[in-house]
């Protein structure tokens, strides 16, 4: 069973397909090749919200759908809940 989906290889976040609890070993599936990845969730991640699948340095660009969707001013850890508290729009 998977817990989140990643749209394509190179994306840095996946979208939760179920609520993910802090400390849970969450399985993600890459939609472009059906391969899987497992990360330990650092926080609760609600259904429909994003989870980081790898480490991103401070000020790094957050990639989803193969395009930048934002900037992570403080960086991201694998398994981190990704939302408006830790990413900023790449548009403004």
Buried (B, 14 or more C-beta within 10 A) or exposed (E): EBBBBBBBEEBBBBBBBBEBEEEBEBBBBBBEEEEEBEBEBBBBBEEEBBBBBBEBEEEBBBBBEEEBBBBBEEBBEBBBBBEEEBBEEEEE
